[in-house]
Amino acid sequence: MKNWWQKSLMIAVAVLTLGAISPNHLIWESLLDEKGQPKSHAAESDNKQYIYDWVDPSEFYDTNDSIFDLAYQSAEEQAYLKFGSRIGPVIQDEFQTMILPNIQRAIDVHLASLEDGKLKTLAISEKPSGDYAEKIFHIYDTKTNIDEIRFHVRTEKKPQVGYSFNFHYHIAEDNFQKHITLGDIYWSKNTPPKWLS
């Protein structure tokens, strides 16, 4: 009967840990003697210490959010912070369907080309600019404090048409010279409020 419980426990652990701890894992060997029987209680306390020293959860599970996940989340948060309560509700739907997916694609494309070591030092700025300034957020290297990507929105006025918001980004590769468009959202013929208002 004990053997049946032991096998059931091993299978359950293997399934619950998605195979990270398999039935032939070292953890099981340290719990059983040479005959496959549970070791005595005296040896068990030594084994527990060994197991806790040996098993490092970070080897099996990624406990930190990746820079990609943080950037996606920050893109949305910083954008809505910049839009404020007067612009945000008006352009929210178009931003969600047209602009945000393009921001995420730009993040994927440009950050994927960086080395893993570089990715670990990246962070997202947290203060979008107000008034009529363009900055939504920047992704920068925390060691050098140099930007990798700058995400901006510019208010444009087209004669006979009215105002629209041009979402775009700049990258460090060309010293932030090229203006890469993510999309436009029309406002109206009336002057839009200042950012952060």
Secondary structure, DSSP 8 states (H G I E B T S, - for coil): -HHHHHHHHHHHHHHHTTTSS-TTSHHHHHHB-TTS-B--HHHHHHHHHHHHHH--GGGT---S--HHHHHHHHHHHHHHHHHHHHHHHHHHHHIIIIIHHHHHHHHHHHHHTS-HHHHTTEEE------BT--EEEEEEETTT--EEEEEEEEEEEETTTEEEEEEEEEEGGGTT-S-EEEEEEEEESS----BT-
